[in-house]
Amino acid sequence: MVASNQVHAIGPDIWPFGSTRSMLRLLDRVESALPA
């Protein structure tokens, strides 16, 4: 978990294994927060 966090902190272009789901969830939250 810590290693994945470090890799994720390196840059947005680099996605550690298993972070895709978290990114999708974050995007969903942002889209839901933004006014359509």
PLY file of the C-alpha trace (Angstrom):
ply
format ascii 1.0
element vertex 36
property float x
property float y
property float z
element edge 35
property int vertex1
property int vertex2
end_header
0.00 0.00 0.00
2.77 2.42 0.96
4.75 1.62 -2.19
1.68 2.23 -4.36
1.12 5.57 -2.64
4.71 6.60 -3.35
4.40 5.59 -7.01
1.12 7.49 -7.27
2.80 10.56 -5.78
5.49 10.45 -8.48
3.10 11.60 -11.20
-0.46 11.33 -12.55
0.79 9.55 -15.69
2.08 6.62 -13.61
-0.73 4.48 -12.18
0.15 1.76 -9.63
-1.70 -1.56 -9.82
-5.16 -1.33 -8.25
-5.31 2.48 -8.29
-7.50 2.59 -11.40
-10.60 1.87 -9.32
-9.76 4.63 -6.84
-9.18 7.07 -9.71
-12.51 6.15 -11.30
-14.26 6.65 -7.96
-12.59 10.04 -7.51
-13.60 11.09 -11.04
-17.18 10.00 -10.34
-17.23 12.10 -7.17
-15.84 15.14 -8.99
-18.31 14.79 -11.86
-21.20 14.38 -9.42
-20.03 17.47 -7.52
-19.77 19.59 -10.67
-23.03 21.15 -11.91
-24.28 19.51 -15.11
0 1
1 2
2 3
3 4
4 5
5 6
6 7
7 8
8 9
9 10
10 11
11 12
12 13
13 14
14 15
15 16
16 17
17 18
18 19
19 20
20 21
21 22
22 23
23 24
24 25
25 26
26 27
27 28
28 29
29 30
30 31
31 32
32 33
33 34
34 35
